[in-house]
């Protein structure tokens, strides 16, 4: 039964990721890197477009609008710096390799985890913390948080994950939050800020989460190299075989382009 439960949980998370492809990255992915901005504005689904290759993308909300809620999708755009983040719904056998590569490059990262990831891979979670990475809050159950109106219910999703992390590592969970599926509304941003969290979206991602239909290395590079930009908050999925296989080379290519890697702790201060 436990094995079946985990399988069903993984399948559910895969379905959620598929929905995210269509709602967020799938729209952007249909554009060429130099195409004009064309992602429909939305109040509850994070989306991006890339009007100019190599420059910061355009989001559904501006940096200034988001900053008042201590929410970020870009970091320091005055420096050639990259903030690496990974969404971790479950352990698919690749996270250890990802951690090995990050150590090789002395690159800090943030891993946004859900309850299932901590429950089924506690040693990996402890390793993340021991090696100096941020473990962020992706909620306990990975629901559509934009549909949760009251503060108590919103807080329960975050507190439950934080409590499990504390039990597993003996440490407090860092106060970084990423909304599941990229779904949010202004009230969510207020709720997260009231709980002391910084909400972290992203400025670069690609379709990497179909575990049975992984992109080739060439397809990954076609998205991740020309669209990298100063202050990029990069979203990758730790379940991706391709990400694990190319990460060493990808980080090397970005380093050769003059980029360095920074922790989310080095994000600009909220205004």
N, C-alpha and C positions, 0 to 999 in steps of 0.2 A: 504493500500500500504506500509506503514512504517513497519508493522509487517511482511509482505511478504519480504520486502527488507532485514530486519534483518535475517529472516530465510534463505534467499538465501546467505547472507553473511556468516552465520554460516556454511552452507553446503559447500561453497567454501573453507572456512578455514579447514573444516574437510577433504576435498579432498586433500588439500595441505599437511596436516599432514599425510595422508595415503601415499602420494608420499614420504614423508620424511622417513616413516617407511621402505619402500623398498630400498631407496637410502642410508640411513645411518644406523639407528638402526636395521633394519631388517636383514642386512647382519651380523652385530655383534651378533644379538640375536640368530642366528642359531648356534653359537659356544657355547661350554661349557665354564665355567669360566676358566678352565685350558687349553683350546685348544691353539695351536700355532697361532701366528698372521696370519690372512688370509684375511683381508679386502683389496681389490684391492686399490692401490694408485689412487688418483684422484686430479686434480688441482682445482676443483671447487665444490666438495661435501665433507663436513667434515665427517670423518668416524673413527672408533676406533676398536681396538681389545684388548683382555685381555690375554696376554701370561701367566701371573702368577696371581693367585687369591690373592686379597688383596694388589696388587701393582699397581702403575700407569699404565694406558693403553698406547698403542702405537697409535699415531694419524697419519693422512696423512702427517702432517708436524711436525717437532720437536719443542720443546719449544724455542730453540735458533733461529730457522728460523722465528717463529711467533713473538718473542719478538722485533725484529727490527721494526715491524710495530705496536708495542704496542698492540699485540693480545695475548690472553691467553686462554688456555684450562685447565691448572693446576695452582694452587696457590702455597703456601708455602709447599713444600713437606717434609720439615724438621720437621713439626709439625702435630699433629693429629687434623687437622682443616678442616672443611667442609664449602664451600661457597654455600648456597642454592639459586637457581634461578628458577623462574617460567616463562614459556611462556604463555601469555594471549591474545588469539585471540578474545575472547568474554566472556561475563559473563554467566556461566552455573549454577549459584546458589551455588557455593562451596567456592568462594574466601573469604567470611566473616568468614567461619569456619576455613579456612587455616590461616587467619590473627589472629583469636583467639588462635590457637595453637602456632603460632610463638610468640605471646605475652606471653603465658604461659611459654614457654621455654626461653624467652628473646633471641630469635634467630633472627638476622637480615637476610633479604633476598633481592633479586633483582627481580622485576617483569618486564619482557620485554613485552611491550604492543604495540598494533597497534591502528590505528585511531578508529576503530569500538569499541574497549574496552573503550576508553575514552569517546566517544560519547554516548554510551548506559549505562555506569556505572560510571558516574563522581563522585558519592559519594564514591564508592569503591576506585577510584584513589586517591581522597583526603585523604581517611583514610590511604592508603599506605604511603603517604607522611607524614601525621601527626604522624604516629607511627614509623617514622624513617627508613622506608625501601627505597631502591633505586628503582625508576621507570626508566627503561631503554628503549632505542629506538629500536623497532622491525620493524620500518618503518611505514608509514601511510597506505599503501595499501597491504603490504605483497607480493611484487613481487619477481621474481628471480633477485636479484641485480647483480648477476654475468653476466647478459646479458646487463647491463647498462654500456656503455663505457665512457661517458663524465661526467666530474665532476659536471656540472650544474644539470643534471638529477638525478644523485646520491644524490646530496645535497638536491634537492627539496623533495625527499622522507623523508629524515631525518628532514629537517627544518619544513615541514608541520606538522609532528607529534610533534615536539618541540613547535611549535606555539600553537597547540591545548592544549597541556599540560599547557603552560603558561596561556592561557585563562581560563583554568579550575581550576588551583590551585593558580595562582598568583606567582608561583615560576618557576625558570629555570629548564629545564629537565636535570638531571645528564647525563654526557657525556659517557654513556656506550651504545654500539651498539651490537646487535646480528643479523647476517644475516638470513633472512627468509629461511627456508628449509635447513639451514646449507650450502647454496650455496655461494661460494665466489671465488675470484681469487686474485692474488697479487695486481692488480690495485685497486680492492675494498679496500683492506687493507690499501693501500697508501691513497686512497680517504678519508676513515674514519679517519685515523690519521691526515691528513691535516685539517680536520674539528674539531680536538681536541677530537675525540672519542677514547676510548679503545674498541677494538673488543673482545667480550667475547664468546667463544665457550663452550665446556663442556667436562668433562672426565667421566661422568656417566649419563646414561639415560636408560629408558626402555619403552616398548610399552604401553603407558598409555592414549593415546588420542582418541581411538575408543570409543566414548561415549555410543554406543549401544552394545559394546562388551568389557566391562571393565574387567581387570584381577582380580582374587581373591587376597585377602590379601597374601595368601601363595605364589602365583605366583610373586607378587610384591617383597616380602621379598627375594625370591630366586634369584632375580637379584640385589636388592639394598643392601643387607647385605654382601654377600661374596665379592662383587666387590668394596666396599667402600675402600678408600685409603687416605693417607695423602695428603692434598692439593686438594681434590676433588672439582671440580665445578660441582654440581649436577643440572641436568635439569629435572624438573617436569612440568606437564601441570596443570594449575589451573582449567581446564574444567573437570578434572577426579574425579569422585565420589570416586573411590578407594583411591586416594591420600588424599582426605579430611578425609575419614574414618580412614585411618591408620596413618596419619601424627603424631599424638600425640605419638602413640606407636613406630613409626619408629624413631622419634627423641630421644625418651627415650632409645631405643635399641642402637642407635649410641652413645649416651652419656654413656651408660653402657660399651661400647667398648672403652671408653676413648677419644672420639672426642668432640670437641667444635665447635661452629659456628662463622663464621667471615663474615664481610661485604666485598663486592667487593672493597670498599675503602681501604681495608687492603691487597690487592694484592701487590706482589713485584713491586718495581719501574721499569719502562722500562730501559733497558740498552742502 
